[in-house]
Amino acid sequence: MPASRRRLRALAPCAAVALMSVCAFAAPAAAEDRLLQETVEFTGVMTFFAHKVPGLVIGAVRNGERAISGFGKISAQSNAVPDGKTVLRIGSVTKAFTGAVLASLAAEGTLALTDRLEQHLGWGVKVPTRDGKSVRLVDLATHAGGFPREVPREPGPPNDPFATMTKQAFIDSLRKDELLFAPGTGALYSNMGFDLLGAALASAGGKPYPELLSQRITQPLGLADTVFSPRADQRGRLMQGHGFAGEPLPDVPSGPIIVGSGGLYSTTDDILTWLQWHLDRFSERDAAMRLIDHAVWLQRDGLSPVLGLDESGHADALALAWIVMMPNGNRPLILQKSGGLQGVFCYAAFAPTRGVAAFIAINEFNLGAALAMASTLNDLIAALAPR
């Protein structure tokens, strides 16, 4: 029995008490699928009480039905309970949107996954190679470009920590002509690589990356709350993050460069709508784009190194930004992506052949809770998946 299930089973005797006491500050979103709602709410209750985070929101989709439950409050200044419309930073889940934009441009023939980064970057700088291998777009989307996790830079000020993450910092790093390994031969989780990918997609698409994302993903799907800079109407719904010591963290700008790797805000409602798009695998609309996005482009077998990919579940392979976990026992094939930024951890996952997807977020940098919630969500998908 997986560890997360053992924990839930051990907590089961107190579940009734927990559910009663949480009623004052839980915000369930009713679903016609009552079993789905019950399962999501129970999973959220147990995770919230086990880790004592300030706030938590969890949602799941099955066969087009969705259920959402929230616990705690969105900030110290507000007693609002997190719900489907709570705005939060999704951190590196942004990368999965970047992968989808890449798939969209590839599906229409604007670019090819095997195009070299240098063909599209347009920064007037030579992209380094190693052992005769060039960095391709697909290498960036699978963390196989050979770039470090972060671009080397000076720290930014506390109220604007990403201010030093500039285009010039990336250019300076590229000019050093250093890759950690030959592209395509290893996988090292790289925010730098995805930011370079975002810049290349903007150049290939002929418009700033935020506009490209809006045109191809968020606007067609009606994801009005998925943005890089929250509007005034979103500020009152914003979930405040907390640091490792539990201290409230300010919401800071992410700037124009990290749009490929981690700058998005979204809501559970928007993420579930987006995951439903991923589950609609027999739809003719966006069919080629979805197939390209979900296909395995990099197998783990034979790669060296493999670093930073297993925190939310063992990475067997990589799609475009998605971590691919092959079936294991009752757990089906899962594509997943985690994120963490400015005091918020979140995790999105879906089982494409089972019609099930789920999302969870907490507003505290609690590493134990983040690892546990990913494991719990994987088990939740397994429990909801039809057999």
C-alpha positions in Angstrom: 0.0 0.0 0.0 1.5 3.4 -1.0 2.6 5.6 1.9 0.0 8.3 1.3 -2.8 5.7 1.4 -1.4 4.3 4.7 -1.5 7.8 6.1 -5.0 8.4 5.0 -6.1 5.0 6.4 -4.4 5.8 9.7 -6.3 9.1 9.9 -9.6 7.6 8.9 -10.9 7.2 12.5 -10.7 11.0 13.0 -12.2 11.8 9.6 -15.7 12.4 10.9 -14.4 14.8 13.5 -12.2 16.5 11.0 -15.0 16.9 8.5 -17.3 18.4 11.1 -14.7 20.9 12.4 -13.7 21.9 8.9 -17.2 22.9 7.8 -16.7 26.4 9.2 -13.9 27.1 6.8 -14.2 24.6 3.9 -15.5 25.7 0.5 -16.7 22.7 -1.5 -17.9 23.1 -5.1 -20.8 20.7 -5.5 -20.6 18.1 -8.4 -23.4 15.9 -9.7 -20.9 13.1 -9.3 -21.3 12.8 -5.5 -18.6 10.2 -5.1 -16.2 12.5 -6.9 -17.1 15.3 -4.5 -16.8 13.1 -1.5 -13.4 11.8 -2.5 -12.0 15.2 -3.3 -13.3 16.7 -0.1 -12.0 13.8 2.1 -8.6 14.0 0.4 -8.4 17.7 1.0 -9.4 17.5 4.6 -6.8 14.9 5.5 -4.0 16.7 3.6 -5.0 20.1 5.3 -5.1 18.7 8.8 -2.0 16.5 8.3 0.3 19.4 7.3 -1.4 22.5 8.9 -0.8 24.8 6.0 -2.6 28.2 6.0 -4.7 27.4 3.0 -5.3 24.5 0.5 -7.5 24.1 -2.5 -8.0 20.8 -4.4 -10.0 19.9 -7.5 -10.6 17.0 -9.8 -12.3 16.2 -13.1 -13.8 12.8 -14.1 -15.8 12.2 -17.2 -16.5 16.0 -17.6 -17.6 16.4 -14.0 -15.6 18.5 -11.6 -15.4 18.9 -7.8 -13.4 21.5 -5.8 -12.9 21.9 -2.1 -10.9 24.6 -0.2 -9.7 24.8 3.4 -8.2 27.5 5.6 -8.0 31.1 4.2 -6.3 32.8 1.4 -4.4 35.3 3.4 -3.8 36.8 6.9 -5.9 39.8 5.7 -8.8 37.9 4.5 -11.0 35.1 5.9 -12.0 34.0 2.4 -11.8 30.3 2.0 -9.8 29.1 -1.1 -12.1 28.0 -3.9 -12.2 27.6 -7.6 -11.9 31.3 -8.3 -8.9 31.9 -5.9 -6.0 33.3 -7.8 -2.6 31.8 -7.1 0.8 31.6 -8.6 1.3 28.2 -10.4 5.1 28.5 -10.7 6.6 25.8 -12.9 3.2 24.5 -14.0 3.7 27.4 -16.4 6.1 25.2 -18.3 3.3 22.9 -19.3 1.6 25.8 -21.0 4.8 26.6 -22.8 5.0 23.0 -24.0 1.4 23.4 -25.4 2.4 26.6 -27.2 5.3 24.7 -28.8 3.0 21.9 -29.8 0.6 24.4 -31.4 3.3 26.0 -33.5 4.7 22.6 -34.5 1.2 21.3 -35.4 0.7 24.1 -37.9 4.2 23.9 -39.3 5.5 27.2 -38.1 8.4 25.4 -36.6 9.7 21.8 -36.0 10.6 20.3 -32.7 14.0 19.5 -34.0 14.7 23.0 -35.1 17.8 24.4 -33.4 17.3 27.0 -30.7 19.6 29.4 -32.6 17.2 29.4 -35.6 14.5 31.1 -33.6 16.0 32.8 -30.6 16.8 36.0 -32.5 19.1 37.6 -29.9 22.1 37.9 -32.0 24.1 35.5 -29.9 25.6 32.1 -30.7 24.0 29.2 -28.8 26.7 26.9 -27.5 27.0 23.3 -28.6 28.7 20.3 -27.0 30.2 17.1 -28.6 28.9 18.3 -32.0 25.3 18.4 -30.7 23.1 21.5 -31.0 20.4 22.6 -28.6 17.0 21.9 -30.3 13.6 23.1 -29.2 12.6 19.6 -28.1 15.7 19.5 -25.9 14.5 22.6 -24.1 11.0 21.3 -23.6 12.4 18.0 -22.1 15.0 19.6 -19.8 17.7 18.0 -22.1 19.4 21.2 -23.4 22.4 21.0 -21.1 21.6 24.3 -19.4 21.8 24.8 -15.6 18.7 25.1 -13.5 18.9 28.9 -13.3 20.7 31.5 -15.4 23.7 32.8 -13.4 22.9 36.3 -12.1 23.2 38.6 -9.1 20.4 38.3 -6.5 17.6 40.8 -6.9 16.2 43.0 -4.0 13.6 41.4 -1.7 10.7 43.4 -3.1 11.7 42.5 -6.7 13.9 39.3 -6.6 13.5 38.6 -10.3 14.7 42.0 -11.4 18.2 40.7 -12.3 16.8 37.9 -14.4 17.3 39.9 -17.6 17.8 39.2 -21.3 21.3 40.4 -20.9 22.0 37.9 -18.1 20.9 35.1 -20.5 23.0 36.5 -23.4 26.1 36.7 -21.1 25.6 33.1 -20.0 25.2 31.9 -23.7 28.4 33.7 -24.6 30.4 31.7 -22.1 29.8 28.8 -24.4 29.2 26.3 -21.6 26.8 23.4 -21.5 26.7 20.9 -18.6 26.2 17.9 -21.0 25.6 17.3 -24.7 22.0 18.2 -25.6 19.7 15.2 -25.7 22.0 12.9 -23.7 20.8 13.8 -20.2 18.0 15.6 -18.3 18.6 18.4 -15.7 15.6 20.4 -14.6 16.1 23.8 -16.1 14.2 27.0 -15.7 16.8 28.7 -17.9 16.0 26.3 -20.7 12.3 27.0 -20.6 12.9 30.8 -20.5 15.0 30.4 -23.7 12.2 28.3 -25.2 9.6 31.0 -24.4 11.9 33.6 -26.1 12.3 31.4 -29.2 8.5 30.7 -29.4 7.8 34.5 -29.3 10.3 35.0 -32.1 8.9 32.2 -34.2 5.3 33.3 -33.5 6.0 36.9 -34.3 4.6 38.4 -31.1 5.5 38.7 -27.4 5.1 35.4 -25.6 2.2 36.5 -23.3 0.2 37.5 -26.4 1.1 34.2 -28.1 -0.1 32.2 -25.1 -3.3 34.2 -24.9 -4.0 33.7 -28.6 -3.3 29.9 -28.7 -4.3 28.7 -25.2 -6.0 30.9 -22.7 -8.3 32.9 -24.9 -9.7 29.9 -27.0 -10.3 27.9 -23.8 -11.8 30.8 -21.8 -9.1 30.9 -19.2 -9.7 34.5 -18.2 -7.8 34.2 -14.9 -4.6 32.7 -16.3 -2.3 35.7 -16.7 1.2 36.9 -16.1 0.1 40.1 -14.2 -3.0 40.0 -12.1 -5.7 42.6 -12.9 -7.2 44.8 -10.2 -10.3 42.6 -10.0 -8.1 39.5 -9.3 -6.1 41.1 -6.5 -8.8 40.6 -3.9 -8.9 36.9 -4.8 -5.1 36.4 -4.6 -3.8 33.6 -2.3 -0.9 34.9 -0.2 2.2 32.7 -0.1 4.2 31.9 3.0 7.9 31.0 3.4 9.6 28.0 4.9 9.3 29.5 8.4 5.6 30.3 7.9 6.2 34.0 7.3 3.8 35.8 4.8 5.5 36.6 1.5 4.7 39.6 -0.7 3.4 39.1 -4.2 6.3 40.3 -6.4 6.5 40.8 -10.1 8.1 38.0 -12.1 9.2 40.3 -15.0 9.2 39.8 -18.8 11.9 37.0 -19.0 10.6 34.1 -16.9 7.3 33.8 -18.8 8.4 30.4 -20.2 9.3 28.8 -17.0 7.2 30.1 -14.1 5.4 33.5 -14.3 1.7 32.5 -14.6 -1.1 33.1 -12.1 -4.2 31.0 -12.5 -7.2 29.5 -10.6 -8.3 26.0 -9.9 -11.3 26.6 -12.2 -9.0 27.6 -15.0 -6.6 24.7 -14.4 -9.4 22.1 -14.4 -10.8 23.5 -17.6 -7.3 23.3 -19.1 -6.9 19.7 -17.9 -10.3 18.8 -19.4 -8.9 20.0 -22.7 -6.0 17.6 -22.3 -8.4 14.8 -21.5 -10.5 15.4 -24.6 -8.2 13.2 -26.7 -10.7 12.1 -29.3 -11.8 15.6 -30.2 -10.9 16.8 -33.7 -10.3 20.3 -32.3 -6.6 20.7 -31.6 -6.1 17.0 -32.1 -2.6 17.2 -33.6 -1.5 19.8 -31.0 -2.6 17.5 -28.2 -0.9 14.4 -29.7 2.4 16.3 -30.1 2.1 17.7 -26.5 1.5 14.3 -24.9 3.9 12.2 -26.9 7.0 10.8 -25.2 10.0 12.7 -26.7 12.6 11.6 -24.2 12.9 8.2 -22.5 14.8 8.1 -19.2 16.6 4.9 -20.2 20.3 5.7 -21.0 20.2 9.3 -20.0 23.1 10.7 -17.9 22.6 12.8 -15.8 18.9 12.7 -14.6 18.4 15.4 -11.9 15.5 17.3 -10.5 12.7 15.4 -12.1 11.5 12.9 -9.5 10.2 15.0 -6.6 6.5 14.5 -7.5 6.8 10.9 -8.7 9.4 8.9 -10.6 10.0 10.3 -14.1 9.9 7.5 -16.6 9.9 9.8 -19.6 9.2 13.3 -20.7 6.5 14.8 -23.0 6.6 18.5 -23.8 7.2 19.8 -20.2 5.0 17.0 -18.7 6.7 14.4 -16.5 5.4 11.0 -17.7 4.9 8.2 -15.1 4.2 4.8 -16.7 1.4 2.6 -15.2 2.3 1.0 -11.9 -0.1 -1.4 -10.2 -3.5 0.3 -10.0 -2.0 3.6 -10.9 -2.6 4.4 -14.6 -0.4 6.3 -17.0 -0.1 9.9 -15.6 1.3 13.1 -17.0 2.2 15.5 -14.3 3.8 18.8 -13.4 4.6 20.5 -10.1 5.3 24.2 -9.4 6.5 26.4 -6.6 6.9 30.1 -6.4 6.8 32.9 -3.8 5.3 30.7 -1.1 2.9 28.6 -3.1 3.3 24.9 -4.1 1.0 23.3 -6.6 0.6 20.1 -8.6 -1.4 19.2 -11.7 -1.8 15.7 -13.1 -4.0 13.8 -15.5 -4.5 10.2 -16.7 -5.1 10.8 -20.5 -6.6 7.3 -21.1 -8.8 7.3 -18.0 -10.6 10.7 -18.2 -9.3 11.8 -14.8 -7.3 14.9 -13.8 -6.6 16.7 -10.5 -5.0 19.8 -9.2 -3.9 20.9 -5.7 -2.2 24.0 -4.2 -1.0 25.0 -0.8 0.1 28.5 0.2 3.2 27.7 2.2 6.7 26.5 1.3 6.3 23.3 3.2 8.5 20.7 1.4 7.0 17.7 3.3 3.5 18.8 2.5 4.4 19.4 -1.2 5.9 15.9 -1.6 3.0 14.3 0.3 0.3 16.2 -1.7 1.8 15.1 -5.0 1.8 11.5 -3.9 -1.7 11.8 -2.5 -3.0 13.3 -5.8 -1.4 10.5 -7.8 -3.2 8.0 -5.5 -6.5 10.1 -5.9 -6.2 9.7 -9.7 -5.7 6.0 -9.3 -8.7 5.7 -7.0 -10.9 7.7 -9.4 -9.7 6.1 -12.6 -12.1 3.5 -14.1 -10.7 0.0 -14.5 
